[in-house]
Amino acid sequence: MTSTQTPAPIKEFTPPVTASRPSARDRGTRLLATLFLAPTIVGIVVFTVVPIVGSVILSLFHWNVIDDPSFAGAANYREAFGDSTVLVSFRNTLVFMVLAVALQLLIALVLALAVNGRMPMWLRSVFRSAFFFPLVLSAASISVVMKYLFNQDFGVVNWLLGTVGIAPVPWLTSENGAMTTVVLVYVWQQFGFSFLLFVGGLNNIPKEIHEASSLDGATGLRKHLSITLPLLSPTLLVASVVGIINALQVFEQPYVLTNGGPGDSTRTVVMVIYESAFEQLRFGEASAVGVLLFVLIMAVTALQFRLSRRFVHYQ
């Protein structure tokens, strides 16, 4: 008996896959993209990364510019945590951040909803330009003008209040009044940025959604709370993140308006950094406070993005 063997299947020949070399056009496109990105990357490295790393290193030394720096280790950080002025400045900055950002977002949102309503296009453009204009002005120059307007003795604000029988308010000479004034001046200048963000966000909401909600009986405040705010939540996140980062670094308004007073009621963290570095020549201690402020900003920003998973709704 002869056995028959099944012939082995013939494997198909598959040519090896070779990576195609980029064409000259692709190489030119990549080179052009690199050239366009290079200035931004260099700017970030030179003006952001290098100063941050330098501040961290400098915070470990005692240095007054005149003498050679001496290694201090964590002494500058221990001194910062034990300095009552530094602790008060962090408290003031956090209080200012909460008040200023909340008021800024509220005013910007209300005005954006009003401007986005039914009005002629030319009038809408006028309001947009008027609300954004303070943002292009110098914060120091605005603060100088506001310091005269809020003066207790001859300021225009107290004069206007006096016309309706209200006694002069110590805007800049009392603790509560000083913080209130700094917040009002800061918000007046900064809310234009959030306003433009909200206007853009409102324009991106499909009109069909509002029309459908009107057919379902939603009107007025109910429509804004149930439809507009959820759809505007990504813009709210961006505006709040930028607003908090800027508020934690406030300097010009309290420095010009009150110089941190009365007492230390309006002294902020950046003011402490400025005074330690450029008035007392304690650059190591100032860098340590700056590093702590950087950590605080990063922590608050991370917390915002963490919470945004629950409250931000993308279309």
C-alpha positions as CSV (number, residue, x, y, z in Angstrom):
1,M,0.0,0.0,0.0
2,T,1.3,3.4,-0.9
3,S,0.6,6.3,1.3
4,T,-0.4,9.6,-0.3
5,Q,1.0,12.8,1.4
6,T,-0.9,16.0,1.1
7,P,1.4,18.6,-0.4
8,A,2.3,21.5,1.9
9,P,0.4,24.7,1.0
10,I,2.4,27.2,-1.0
11,K,2.9,30.4,1.0
12,E,2.3,33.6,-0.9
13,F,5.3,35.8,-1.2
14,T,4.7,39.0,0.7
15,P,7.3,41.7,-0.2
16,P,8.8,43.4,2.8
17,V,7.2,46.7,3.8
18,T,9.7,49.5,3.4
19,A,9.0,52.9,4.9
20,S,8.5,55.4,2.2
21,R,11.0,58.2,2.4
22,P,9.4,61.6,2.8
23,S,9.3,63.6,-0.4
24,A,11.0,66.9,-0.8
25,R,7.7,68.6,-0.4
26,D,7.0,66.9,2.9
27,R,10.5,67.8,4.2
28,G,10.0,71.4,3.2
29,T,6.6,71.5,5.0
30,R,8.1,70.2,8.2
31,L,11.0,72.6,8.0
32,L,8.6,75.5,7.5
33,A,6.5,74.4,10.4
34,T,9.6,74.1,12.6
35,L,10.7,77.6,11.6
36,F,7.3,79.0,12.5
37,L,7.3,77.2,15.8
38,A,10.9,78.0,16.7
39,P,10.4,81.6,17.9
40,T,7.5,80.5,20.2
41,I,9.5,77.6,21.6
42,V,12.6,79.7,22.2
43,G,10.5,82.4,23.9
44,I,8.9,79.9,26.2
45,V,12.2,78.3,27.1
46,V,14.0,81.7,27.6
47,F,11.3,83.7,29.3
48,T,9.4,80.9,31.2
49,V,11.3,77.7,31.7
50,V,14.7,79.3,32.4
51,P,13.3,81.8,35.0
52,I,11.3,79.1,36.8
53,V,14.4,76.9,37.1
54,G,16.5,79.8,38.1
55,S,14.1,80.9,40.8
56,V,14.0,77.3,42.2
57,I,17.8,77.2,42.3
58,L,18.1,80.8,43.8
59,S,15.5,79.9,46.5
60,L,18.1,77.6,48.0
61,F,20.6,80.4,48.5
62,H,21.1,83.6,50.4
63,W,22.0,86.4,48.0
64,N,21.9,90.2,48.2
65,V,23.6,90.9,44.8
66,I,26.6,92.5,46.5
67,D,28.1,89.4,48.2
68,D,28.5,86.0,46.8
69,P,25.5,83.7,47.2
70,S,25.7,81.2,50.1
71,F,23.8,77.9,50.2
72,A,20.9,78.0,52.6
73,G,19.0,74.8,51.7
74,A,15.4,75.0,52.9
75,A,16.0,77.9,55.3
76,N,14.3,80.4,53.0
77,Y,11.2,78.2,52.9
78,R,11.1,77.8,56.7
79,E,11.5,81.6,57.0
80,A,8.7,82.2,54.6
81,F,6.3,79.9,56.5
82,G,7.3,81.6,59.8
83,D,6.9,85.1,58.5
84,S,3.5,86.6,59.4
85,T,3.7,89.1,56.6
86,V,4.1,86.4,54.0
87,L,1.2,84.4,55.5
88,V,-1.0,87.4,55.6
89,S,-0.1,88.2,51.9
90,F,-1.2,84.7,50.9
91,R,-4.5,85.1,52.8
92,N,-5.1,88.5,51.2
93,T,-4.3,87.1,47.7
94,L,-6.7,84.2,48.1
95,V,-9.5,86.5,49.4
96,F,-8.8,88.9,46.5
97,M,-8.9,86.1,44.1
98,V,-12.3,84.8,45.2
99,L,-13.9,88.2,45.2
100,A,-12.4,89.5,42.0
101,V,-12.8,86.4,39.9
102,A,-16.4,85.8,41.0
103,L,-17.4,89.5,40.4
104,Q,-15.5,89.6,37.1
105,L,-17.2,86.5,35.7
106,L,-20.6,87.6,36.9
107,I,-20.4,91.0,35.3
108,A,-18.9,89.7,32.1
109,L,-21.5,87.0,31.7
110,V,-24.5,89.4,32.4
111,L,-23.1,92.0,29.9
112,A,-22.4,89.3,27.3
113,L,-26.0,88.0,27.5
114,A,-27.3,91.6,27.2
115,V,-25.1,92.4,24.2
116,N,-25.9,89.1,22.6
117,G,-29.6,90.0,22.7
118,R,-31.5,91.9,20.1
119,M,-29.7,95.1,19.2
120,P,-28.3,96.7,16.0
121,M,-24.9,95.3,15.0
122,W,-23.2,98.7,15.1
123,L,-24.4,99.2,18.7
124,R,-23.1,95.7,19.6
125,S,-19.7,96.6,18.2
126,V,-19.7,99.8,20.3
127,F,-20.3,97.9,23.5
128,R,-17.7,95.3,22.7
129,S,-15.0,98.0,22.1
130,A,-16.0,100.0,25.1
131,F,-15.9,97.0,27.5
132,F,-12.6,95.8,26.1
133,F,-10.9,99.2,26.1
134,P,-9.8,99.3,29.8
135,L,-7.8,96.1,29.2
136,V,-5.4,97.7,26.8
137,L,-4.6,100.5,29.2
138,S,-1.7,100.4,31.7
139,A,-2.8,99.0,35.1
140,A,-0.6,101.5,36.9
141,S,-2.0,104.5,35.1
142,I,-5.6,103.4,35.7
143,S,-4.7,102.9,39.4
144,V,-3.3,106.4,39.7
145,V,-6.5,107.9,38.3
146,M,-8.7,105.7,40.5
147,K,-6.7,106.7,43.5
148,Y,-7.9,110.3,43.0
149,L,-11.4,109.2,42.2
150,F,-11.7,107.2,45.4
151,N,-10.0,109.8,47.6
152,Q,-12.0,110.3,50.8
153,D,-11.7,114.1,50.9
154,F,-11.9,115.3,47.3
155,G,-12.6,112.2,45.3
156,V,-15.4,112.2,42.7
157,V,-16.9,109.0,44.1
158,N,-17.6,110.4,47.5
159,W,-18.8,113.7,46.0
160,L,-21.4,111.8,44.0
161,L,-22.4,109.8,47.1
162,G,-22.7,113.1,49.0
163,T,-25.2,114.4,46.5
164,V,-27.6,111.7,47.7
165,G,-26.9,112.2,51.4
166,I,-24.3,109.5,51.9
167,A,-21.4,110.3,54.2
168,P,-17.8,110.1,52.8
169,V,-16.6,106.5,52.6
170,P,-13.0,105.8,53.6
171,W,-12.3,103.8,50.4
172,L,-8.5,103.7,50.8
173,T,-8.0,104.2,54.5
174,S,-10.0,101.4,56.0
175,E,-9.2,97.7,55.7
176,N,-12.6,96.6,54.2
177,G,-12.8,99.8,52.1
178,A,-9.2,99.3,50.7
179,M,-9.8,95.7,49.7
180,T,-13.1,96.6,48.1
181,T,-11.6,99.4,46.1
182,V,-8.7,97.2,44.9
183,V,-11.2,94.6,43.8
184,L,-13.4,97.1,42.0
185,V,-10.6,98.7,40.1
186,Y,-9.1,95.3,39.1
187,V,-12.5,94.0,37.9
188,W,-13.2,97.2,36.0
189,Q,-10.1,96.7,34.0
190,Q,-10.1,92.9,33.6
191,F,-13.7,91.9,32.9
192,G,-13.4,92.9,29.2
193,F,-11.4,89.8,28.5
194,S,-14.0,87.4,30.0
195,F,-16.7,89.4,28.3
196,L,-15.2,88.7,24.8
197,L,-14.8,85.1,25.7
198,F,-18.4,84.8,26.7
199,V,-19.6,86.7,23.6
200,G,-17.7,84.2,21.4
201,G,-19.1,81.3,23.4
202,L,-22.6,82.5,23.1
203,N,-22.3,82.9,19.3
204,N,-21.2,79.3,19.1
205,I,-24.3,77.9,20.7
206,P,-26.7,76.7,17.9
207,K,-29.8,78.9,17.6
208,E,-31.8,75.8,17.0
209,I,-31.3,74.7,20.6
210,H,-32.8,77.9,21.9
211,E,-35.6,77.8,19.5
212,A,-36.4,74.2,20.5
213,S,-36.4,75.2,24.2
214,S,-38.7,78.1,23.5
215,L,-41.2,75.6,21.9
216,D,-40.9,73.5,25.1
217,G,-41.8,76.5,27.2
218,A,-38.4,77.5,28.6
219,T,-38.1,81.3,28.9
220,G,-35.9,83.9,30.6
221,L,-33.8,82.8,33.5
222,R,-34.9,79.2,33.2
223,K,-33.5,79.0,29.6
224,H,-30.2,80.4,30.7
225,L,-29.7,78.2,33.7
226,S,-30.8,75.0,31.9
227,I,-29.4,75.5,28.4
228,T,-27.1,78.5,28.1
229,L,-24.8,77.9,31.1
230,P,-24.3,74.1,30.4
231,L,-23.4,74.8,26.8
232,L,-21.2,77.8,27.9
233,S,-19.4,75.7,30.5
234,P,-16.2,75.2,28.4
235,T,-15.9,78.9,28.0
236,L,-16.5,79.4,31.7
237,L,-13.7,77.0,32.5
238,V,-11.2,79.0,30.3
239,A,-12.3,82.3,31.7
240,S,-12.1,81.1,35.3
241,V,-8.7,79.5,34.8
242,V,-7.2,82.6,33.2
243,G,-9.0,84.9,35.7
244,I,-7.6,83.0,38.8
245,I,-4.1,82.8,37.4
246,N,-4.1,86.6,36.8
247,A,-5.7,87.4,40.1
248,L,-3.2,85.4,42.1
249,Q,-0.4,87.5,40.5
250,V,-2.1,90.9,41.2
251,F,0.4,93.7,41.9
252,E,-0.2,97.1,40.3
253,Q,-3.6,97.9,41.7
254,P,-2.8,97.3,45.4
255,Y,0.7,98.7,45.1
256,V,-0.4,102.0,43.6
257,L,-3.8,102.4,45.3
258,T,-2.9,101.5,48.9
259,N,0.8,100.3,48.9
260,G,-0.4,97.2,50.8
261,G,-2.2,99.2,53.5
262,P,-3.7,100.1,55.7
263,G,-1.4,97.9,57.7
264,D,-1.1,94.7,55.6
265,S,-4.7,94.4,54.7
266,T,-4.1,94.6,50.9
267,R,-0.6,93.3,50.7
268,T,-0.4,90.6,48.1
269,V,2.2,87.8,47.5
270,V,3.7,89.6,44.5
271,M,4.1,92.7,46.5
272,V,6.1,90.7,49.1
273,I,8.3,89.3,46.4
274,Y,8.9,92.7,45.0
275,E,9.7,94.2,48.4
276,S,12.0,91.4,49.4
277,A,13.9,91.4,46.2
278,F,14.2,95.0,45.1
279,E,13.9,96.9,48.4
280,Q,15.5,94.6,50.9
281,L,17.9,92.8,48.4
282,R,16.8,89.4,49.7
283,F,16.7,87.6,46.4
284,G,16.8,84.1,47.9
285,E,13.8,84.7,50.2
286,A,11.9,86.4,47.4
287,S,12.5,83.4,45.1
288,A,11.3,81.0,47.8
289,V,8.0,83.0,48.1
290,G,7.8,83.0,44.3
291,V,8.1,79.2,44.1
292,L,5.4,78.8,46.7
293,L,3.1,81.1,44.7
294,F,3.9,79.0,41.6
295,V,3.0,75.8,43.4
296,L,-0.3,77.4,44.6
297,I,-1.2,78.5,41.1
298,M,-0.5,75.0,39.7
299,A,-2.5,73.4,42.5
300,V,-5.5,75.6,42.0
301,T,-5.4,75.2,38.2
302,A,-5.1,71.4,38.6
303,L,-8.1,71.5,41.0
304,Q,-10.1,73.4,38.5
305,F,-9.5,70.9,35.7
306,R,-10.3,68.1,38.1
307,L,-13.6,69.6,39.0
308,S,-14.3,70.5,35.4
309,R,-15.0,66.8,34.6
310,R,-18.3,67.1,36.5
311,F,-19.4,70.5,35.5
312,V,-18.1,71.1,31.9
313,H,-20.3,69.8,29.1
314,Y,-19.0,69.7,25.6
315,Q,-21.4,69.6,22.6
